[in-house]
Amino acid sequence: MEEGTFQGFLRAIGEAFRKGEPLFVVENDKALVEVEAEADGVLKEVLAEVGKAYPVGAVLGYYEEVAG
């Protein structure tokens, strides 16, 4: 997969999440994919637009890492 269409975050800005929980959804040519959080954190800012295609590795938003 070289790019995917951003379908949205599963958390609101200011909402906490845990490592391994689904954080956002991307659609590729085969399926909708839930992408898991890599660390415990709080979503701080969303940069990506729903329905827009982004390359793998693009910054879609920012979060603040918090101690688990």
N, C-alpha and C positions, 0 to 999 in steps of 0.2 A: 504494500500500500504506500503510495507516494503522497496522497492527499486525502482528506475527508471533509465532509460537509458538517459543520458544527451545528448541533441540534439543541444545545443549551446546557447550562449547569444544573445540577440536581440539588444545589444548595443556594440559598439567598445570600446576598452580601451581608456579612456579619455572622453568618451561621457557621458553627463548628462542624468538623468532620474528623473521622479517624482514619488512620492508615489502612488501606485495603478496601474502604467503602467506595462505592461508585460515586464519582465526583461530577462527571459530565458525559454527554453522549455525542458520538460522532457517527455519521453514516458514511459507509464506503460503498463500493459497487455491489457488495454482496449482502450487507446486513447493517443494522444499528448496533453499535458497539459501546458499552458502558466502560469508561476509562476510570480505573481505580486511583484513589489518592496515594501518593508516594510517601506521605508523612501525615501526622496529626496536624491540623491547622484550622484557621478561620479564613473564609473567603473574604478578600478585601476589595477587589476590583475586577470587573469583567471588561475585557478588551474586544473579544470576538463578537461578531454579529451572527445571530441565528440564520441559517440558510446559506451562509457564505462558505466557500471551500477554502481550506487552509492546508499548507504542506505539513507533513509530519514534523514535529519538533517546534512548530510555531507557538509563540506565547499567546495563550487565549485569555489569561487573566492572572491575577496575583493573589497569593495567600500569605498569611503570617503563620509561620510554624510555631506550634505550641508543644510544651512538654506533655507527653502522654501519661 
